[in-house]
């Protein structure tokens, strides 16, 4: 049913006049688009099959092609992903969801041996979790079924065929427009409400944020070559003014953002993680703190949930479980905040990192870890991270914006069980572009430092174990580059002695991989191959001049001080024993099985004092932040960051 407008300036006559003006203003542009695709796209080449599919679906379902293109870009950036589902079971360029095909079997904070809290001063926590039955999945994760009903097309075709998928998306948009009592207008400005409903959001703030992003795409225009090699373009229409008052007609609930710590341009909801006492003097699921007054916030940790939205929210509201600060929904970018920034969530498996970080979970089903993430989620996450980094002075680089897979094991025994999310398919280059800090060349091409930066779409290393152990994963773009012990793929893969296993091409084996945005000191070069210092050894990756996988960088590196043959490496920067006051147990400064050898160099992320947050009781009267005199450098040592004592190394400039 169509509702009444709550906009006091929006009279029926005003609306009709604006609609007529909008239709006249855009008629010349829209009429060709409602028929067939133009003969040439913005790049001058023949229109691609996918571009023609948008035009055909526009004509058949009477949805402006501009709207179809912009919605699809926000969903998938027009990629088809080879028929693989997204993290929420979305298929194809329109992200039609069929989530039962992508359900995971475990929730990632409960798998492996990692203790999410990561503090040996308290007993390890190893929670278990169960995912909901297929029948419990919300409608936003079952849109492909509805598209099949509306179009009469087989579900298999909607999953695997781009043309059918676009038609399914057009049918859903048209159905949403009719459901609002709105005409199938040729004016893109008159589809705001339908786009909001298409998002699958159940509240006005999230739906509006999604629709606003779609119109941002229309305003700026986009063009790119998809993962299938097709060129698609959307001409910019900067003056298009959407009818935002349609939001009142959607019937969605209103959510108050009160209490949240989020930027204004996202949808944010407060769903608190409980701080409560239970059992035999136990408590959960986070620790109260006073950051940044008591200790600085230096890191943001990017996770994926490997769990469905509603189930994950149930987990974070369980006082006996673990916690993180924010969760972001894949389908529409809704942000839920659970733990205030002043408090310490239990999420990264390393107490030093937890005490100095904010953890952000991104909704995901990873039955096959090559599943993809939506543009809506990337954009919402980037806005949140930009807000947090500005507020807390966190550098926008890969030694402070960490993946969970970059967090070091705090002790030798924990190294093999540390987590590997968000994995090799998180698009770090695109993410940092959205953050306004794209990875660019800052040093000489032949200099002493490099920034890893392969082309995500064409960089397709072979991974195994996505579905069956040892079997190849689906071909997919990746942010990561493989490392060998010599300048060629016939050499053995680099070994991580901390893991204690023979390196493999397994999708979760981080032994011999570097990731986009990470920086390393150059050890050698040979033809199309570059060696960097990595895990105490020379590690080689293919870096041809015509299609480079790394760019020149400049910055600071450390090397062992003169007279030292090796330097110990640490997984946490804890204070020296003399820094601990009475009543606070001294925490061991335990070196990892790694060393930094004479002549080797590693890129520096920052210099920090040894620090430990003592918090093992429900009441906060015994909580203390212990800060030592010993200083540490954070370094990019392998795939994960590590720490070395400043007293053991020499700092020098490199790359210029």
N, C-alpha and C positions, 0 to 999 in steps of 0.2 A: 504494500500500500504506500502511496505517495504521501509524505508528511508535509506539514506547513513550514514555511521558512521562518527562521528566528532572526533574520537580518532585517532591522527596521528600515533600512534604506532601499530594500529590494522589493519594489512594488510590481504587480503583474505587468503593468504597462511599461515600466522601466526594463523589465526582463525581456519583453517581446521586442522592444526597440533595440536593446543590446544584441539580442540573438540575430535580428535581421541585419544589423550592421556587421556583426561578426561573419555571418554567412556570405554577405556581399564581398567583404574584404578578402575572404579566403577562397572564394569560388574559383577564381582563375587557377589557383594552385591545386585545389582539391579535385576538380573534375577529371583531370587526366589520371590522378592517382586512384580514382574509384574504378577505373577501367583496367587497362593493362599497365604494366610497369613501363617507364620511359625507355626509349631505345638505348640510352646511355646513362650511366650513373655519374656521380660526382667526379670519378676518376677518369672518365672518358671511355671506359671499356664497356662492352655489352653488359646489360643488366644480368645479374646472376640468377640462378634458379630460385634462390631464396628470396631475392628482391622481387621477382615475379610472383612468388607465392604470397607475399604480403599484398601485392596489388590484387591478385585473384580473390584472396580471402576478404579483402576490403569490399570488393564489388559484390561478392556472394552474400555477405552477412551485413553489409551496409554500416561498416565501422570505418571511420577515416583511416587511411593507411598511415597517416602521421601518428595516430594513437597506437595502432598496432606495432609500428616500428619502435616507438618510444617505450611502450610497455615491455616489449621483448628485449630491448636493450637493457632495461633495468633488471629483468629477470636473468638473462644469460649472456648479455653482450652479443647476442645473435649467434652464439655458438651452439652446435648440436651435440658435442661431447661424445661423438661416436655411438650414440644410443645409450650411454651410461647414465644412471640416475644421479641427481644431485644429492647432497647430504640429507635432504628431506624427501627424497624419492621423487624429485621433479625431473621431467624428461623434456628434451628438445628446447628450441629457442623460446617457446612460450612458457616453459617450466610447468607443464601439466603434471600434477602430482599423483603418484600411485605408490604411497610410502610402504606398503606391505612388501614390495619387492626389495626394499633397502633396509629392513630392520636389522640392527646389530644384535649380537648375542650377549654382549657384556657392556657395562657402562665403564668408561675409561678410568675413572678414579677408583674403581674397584678391581681392576685387572693388574696382573704382574705382582711385583713385590714392593713397589714404591709405597712408602708411607707419605700421604699427602702433606702431613704437618711437617715432617722432616726434621724433628728435634729429638735427639737421643735422650734428652733429659726427661722425656715423657714416653710412656709405652706407645709402641707403633699402633696405628689405626688402619685396619684393612677392611673397609666396608664392602658389602655386597649390595647388588641392586637388581631389580627385575623390570623389564620393559613391559608396557601395556600390550594387551591383545590387540589384534588388527581391528576388531570391532570398536575399540575404544579410541581409535585415531579420529581427530576432528576433521570436519569437512574440508578445511584448507589443505589437508594432506591427501584428499581423494578427488581432486578436480578432474583428473583424467577420465574417471568413470562417468562424471557428468558430461564432459565434452563428447564422449562416445555416444551418450544418449541423445545429445543435441544434434550431432552431425550424422549419426548413423555409421560412422567410421569405426573399424575394429580398433580395440585398445592397442593391439600390437602395432598397428600402423601409426597411431598417435604417439607411441613411444619411440619408434625408429625412423619414421619418415618426416622430414622437415616440413614439407608442404602440408601434409595432413596435420601436423602439430600446430602450424600457424592457423589453419582452418579451425581447429579445436579451440584455440585461444580466442579467435574472432567470435566464435559462437558463444563462448562464455561471456565475453564483453557485451555482446548484443543482448544476451539474456539478462545480464545485470542492468543494462540500460532500460530494458522493458520492465523489469521488476521494480524500478524506481518510478515508473509511469512517465518516463522521458521518451521523446521520439528518437528514432535512429538518425540523428542529425548529421549532416555533412560537415558541420563546424566542430573541429577538435575541442574547442573551448567548452562545448556542451557535454563533455564526457567525464567531467571531474568525479561525479558521484559513482559512476560505473567503474571507473578506475579504482576508486577507493574501495569499492566492494570486491573487485577482482583481486585485490591484495590478499584477501582472506583474513584480514584483521577483524577483531571483534570489538574494537574501540575506536572512537573518532580520532584521537590523537595519532595513533599508528596509521590508520587509513589515510589521514590527511598528509602525514609525513611521506608516505609512499606515493600518493598522488602528486604531491609537490615535486618529488624527485622525477617523476615521469615528465612533468611539464618543464622542469629544469633541462631535461634531455632535449625536449622540443625547442626550448629557447636557444640552446647552444648549438644544436645539431650534432651529429656524430657520423663518422664513417670509419670503417675498418675492414680488414680481411679476416674472416672467421677462421675457426680451427679447421674447417673443411675446405679452406682456400677460396671461399666465395667473398666477393666484394659487395658490401651493403652500405647504403648511405641514407641519411635522413637530413634534409636541408634545414638549416636553422630558421626559426620563426620567433625572433626575440620579442615581438610586440604582442604575441598571442596572450590573451588574458582569460584564464579559465574561470568558469562559474563556480567559485568555491562555496557559494551558499548551498549548492546541492548536497553538501555534506550533511546538512540537517535532515535530509530526506532518507538517509541510509538506515536509520533506526539502530545505529550502533551505540554501545554504552559509552559513557563519558568517564574517563579515568583522571583522577587528580595526580599531578606530578609532585605534589607536596612531599617534602622529605628526601627527594632524590638529588643526586649530585650529577647532573647531566647538562649538556649544552641545550640551548633553546630550540635548535632546529632538528631535534630528534624526538621520538616518542619514548617516554621513560616512565616506568611504573615501579613503585616501592613494594617489593615482596621480600620482607626481611627474613634473614637467616636467624634462627633463635639462639640466644645466648642463655643457656639454662643448665642447672645442675641436676644430676641424676645418678642412680646407682650408688656405688661405694666411693663417695667423694670424687666422682668423675663429672665432667662437664663438656659442653660443646656448643656450637660447632665452629667457633672461632675464638679469638682472644681480643679483649678490649685493649685499646691503646690510646695514644694521644699524638698521632702523627699529623702534621709534620713537626709539631712543637718538640716532641720527645726524640724523634729520629726522622731522618729525611726519607722520602719516597723516591727511589732511584730507577725502578723498573716497572714496566708493564709486561705481563706475561699473557701471550695469546694461546688459548686452548681451543679444542673442539670437544663437544660433550660426548659424542658417540652415544647419544640418548635422545629420545623424543622430548619435545619442549615440556609438555605437561608432566611427564615422568621425572624429568630433571628438576623441575621446580618443586615437585614433591620431595625430592631427595635433599635439596638445599634447605628445605624447611624442617628437616628432621634433626633434632638436637644431637642425636647420636651419630650423625653422618659428618661429612666435611663441608667446606664452604669455599666460595669465591666471591668476588665483589659484584660482578655483572654477568648476565647471560643475554645473548643477542639471538633473536629468532631469525631463522634463515629465510622464510617466505616473504617477510615484510620488513625486517629490520627492527622490530620492537625490542627495546632494551628494558630489562628488569634489573634493578639494583637490589642486592641482598645484604651487603656489608658496607658500612661507611668507610670512607678512605682513612679515617683516623684509626680504625681497628684493623687487626691482622687476620686475614682469611687463611684457611688451610688448603692450599691448592697446588703448590709447585713441587712438593717433595724435598724441599731444601729450606730449612728454617731461616737461614740468613736471607735468602731471596724472598721468602714469604714476608718476613718482617720489614722488608724494604720495597715491597711491590704491590701492585694492584692486579688481580687476576680477572681476565675476561674470557668467559666461555662462549663459544659459538655453536649453536645447535647443529647437530650432525648425526646422520646414520652412516656408518662406514662398514657395511657388509663387504664392500669392495673399497679399499681406501683411496681409489682414484676418483671417487665421487667429487663433484664440483660444488663450489659455493656461489650463492647468488650475488648479483651486483647490489641488490637492496641491502644485504647483510654487510658487504664490504663497505658501502658508503656510510651506513649507520655506525659501524665500528670505527671507521676512520674519523668521523666527526667526534665520537666519544674520546678517542685517543688524542686527537688534537686539543680538545678541551682539557683533558687531564695533564698532558705534557706541559701545556702553557701554565696551568694552575700550580703545578708542583715543580716546574723547572726541570723536567726530564728531557734529556737530549733525544732528538728524533734520529736515532741510528740503530743498527742491528745489535749493538752491545747493550742497549737499554730497552728497546722494544724487542723482547725475546719471544720466540716460540717456546712452548713447554719443552720441546725437543732440544732447546739450547740451554736449559737450566742444568747446571752441573750436579752430579751426585755428590752429596756432602762428605761421604766417607767412601773408602775403597769398596766395602761390602755392598753399598747401595748403587754403585755405578751400573751394573748390568740390568737392574730393574727399573731404571728411570724411563719415563714415558717419551713417546716419539711424535705426539701430535703438535701442531696441526698437520705435519707431514709434508711430503714432497710436492703436493698438489695445491698448497696454499700459494696464491700468486702475490709474492712479496713485492715485486716490481710495481704491479698495479696498485697494491695497497699503499705503498709509499708515495706513489703519484697522487693518490687521493688525499694523503696526508699533507700534500704540498711540498714534499721533500723527495723528488725523484732521484734515483741513483744516477749521478752524472760523473763524468771524468774530472778528477781534481788534480791529477798528477801526470807525469810523462808516461807515454805508452811503454817505454822501455825502462821505467823507473823501478824503484825497490818495493812498491806496494801495488796491490790490485784490489778492486772491488768486484766480487762475483756478480755477473749480470748477463745470463743467457737470455735469448729470446724465449719467453715462456711457451708460446704456441708451438714453435718448431723444435724446441729442446725436449726430446722424448726418449730419455734413457729407459732401458728395459728394467722393469721391476718385477719381482715375483712374489707370490704368496698373498695376493689380494683376495682370492677366493679359495684356492687350494695351495697348500705348501709346495714350493718349488715350481709351480706353474706360472707362466707369464701373466702379468696383469694386462688389462686392455691398454692399447697405445694411448698415451695422454700427454699433454704438455706438463712441464715440471719446472719448479724453481731451483732445482738442485743439479749439481754437476758431479760426476763420479771421479774418484781419485785412484791412481795406480802407483805402483812402486817404481815405475820407470816411464819413459816417454813413449808409450804405446799401449794399446788395449790388450796386447799379449802378455804384459807384465801382470803379476798378481795384484789384487786389490790391496789398498792400504789396510793394515791391521790395527785395531784398537786394543791395546793390551789390557785396558781397564775392563773391557767386556769379556776378555778371555776366551773368545770364540773365533773360529775361522770366518773372515768376512764373506758376505754373500750379497746378492742383488736383491735380497728381501726388502719389501717395502718399509719394514720397520727396523732395518739394520742400518744404523747411522755410522758404522765404522769408517766408511770411505766415501763420505759425501760432504760437499760444501754447498751453502745455500745463498740465494740471491741477497745481495746487500752486505754479506759478511766480507770482512777485509782481512787480507793475509800479507805477510812479508814474502817477497819473491826470493826463492832459493836458487833457481837456475832457469834456463830456457834452452829449448832445442827444437828448431823448426816450428811446427804448429803446436808445440806442447810447452806448457809453463809449469814449473815446480814451485810450490810454496812450502813454508815450514808449517807442519801440521802433526800434532800428537808426537812431537819429538823426532820427526823424520821428514825427509823430502817426499812430498806427495805431488804427483803429476796429473794434470788435467788437459784435455784437448782444448786449444785456444787459437784456432786459425785466424789469420788476419782478415779474411773476407767475411767470416761469420764468428766474431769473437764471443767468447763466453765470459770474459772479464774485461774490465777497463782500468786504465791507470788511476792510481789514487795517491794521495799525500797525507801524511799524518805522523803520529808518534809510535815508535816501536821500542821494545825493551830487549836487552840481551844480557846474558850473565856478566857480572862484574869481572874485571881482569883478575886472574888467579883462581877463578872458580871453574871447574870442569863441568859442573851440573848444578841446577837449582831445583828445589822441590816445588811441586805444583799443588795447590789446594782447591777444594771444592766450596769453601766458605771462608770469609775473611773474619775470623774470630780474634778477640783480643789476647794478649799475652796473659799468663797466669797471674801476674802481679796486679793486673787491673781490676780483678774481681773483688768486690767488697764482701765483708762477712755476711753469711747467709745466702750467698749465691754460689752454687757449685761451679768450680772451674771447668770449662768446656775444653776438651782436647783440641789442640791445633794439629790436626792429623793430616799429613801429606798423603796425596793419592799415589797410585802406582806410576804416575807420569813424572817425567823430568824435562827440564829445559836445558839443553846441552850447550856447551861452549860453541860460539859462532852462530847459533840459531837466533832468529828474531821473530817476535810476535807483536801484533798490533794491539795497542793500548786503548781500552775503553774509558778509563778513568782511574783516579787515585783516591782511595778511601781509607779511613782508619779502621782498625779492627773493631767490630761491634757485635754485641750479643744482647738479645731481648729475652730476659728471664721472665717467663709467664707460664707457670704450670699449675696455678690454682685458680679457682672460680672467683674468689675475691681478689681485688687488684692491689691490696695494700702491700703485697710482697713483690709485685712486678717492678722490674728495674731494667733500664737500658745501660749496659756496661760498654764503655768506650775506652779503647786502649791507646797506647802511644805508637805501637807498631802500625806502619802504613802498608797498604797493599795496592798493587795494580791489578785491575781486571784486564784479562787478555783474551783474545780470540785464539784459543789453543787448538781446538779441533772443531767438530761440529758444535760442541758446547763451549760456553765461556768458562774460564777458570780464573784462579787468583795466584799471584806470586808476591812474596814480601819485597817491598821497595828496597830494603837494605841489601837484597841479594842481586839486584840487577842495575843496569845502566840505561837511562832513557836517552833516546836520540831521535832526531827528525829524519823522515824518510819520504821518498817519492817525488821530490822536487827536482 
